[in-house]
Amino acid sequence: MRNCWNSDVRSRPNAYTLYEKFNSWIEYSEAFEDMEWNITEPSIYHRKAVYTSR
């Protein structure tokens, strides 16, 4: 984002560079959404165990 605001026009990214950057973000986002989240709860609790967060 800051590169786009650079006062030196030659240091700013061109349209193709921006296209590639945005496209990679979209692909990353889609891959993240397609992930399967296999979070399971512990199935057996010991009756004398104490579970607390720190």
N, C-alpha and C positions, 0 to 999 in steps of 0.2 A: 504494500500500500504506500509506504513512504517513498519507494522508488518512483511511483507515478507522480508524486508531488515535487520531485527533484527540480531545482531551478535550472539545471543544465539539461536542455532538451535531449541531448545525445545520451544521457544517462538513464532516461526513462525507457521502460520496456515498450516494445512495439506490440501491435495487435496480435500477432501470431504467438508471441511469448505469453501474453495474457491469456489467450485461448488455451494454450497448453497447460498453464497453471490452473485455470478454472476447471478444465477437463479432468486433470489429475485429482482435484478436490472432489469432484462429482463421483469419479470412480472409487475413490477411497470411501466416500460416504455410502455409496451403494454396497460396497463390500462389507462395511461395518454393519449395515442394516441386514444383510443376508446371513450374518454369523448366527449360529445357534448358541444360545446361552444355556448351558447345562449346569444349573446351580441346583444342588440338592441339599436337603436338610439331613442332618445325621439321623439315622433311623433308630438307634438304640441309645438311650440315656441311662447312665448309672444312677441309681436312686440316691446315692450319697454324694454325687458329684455336684459341684457348684460352678455354674457357668455365668461369668460376668465379663463385661467389656472393660478394657483399661482406659 
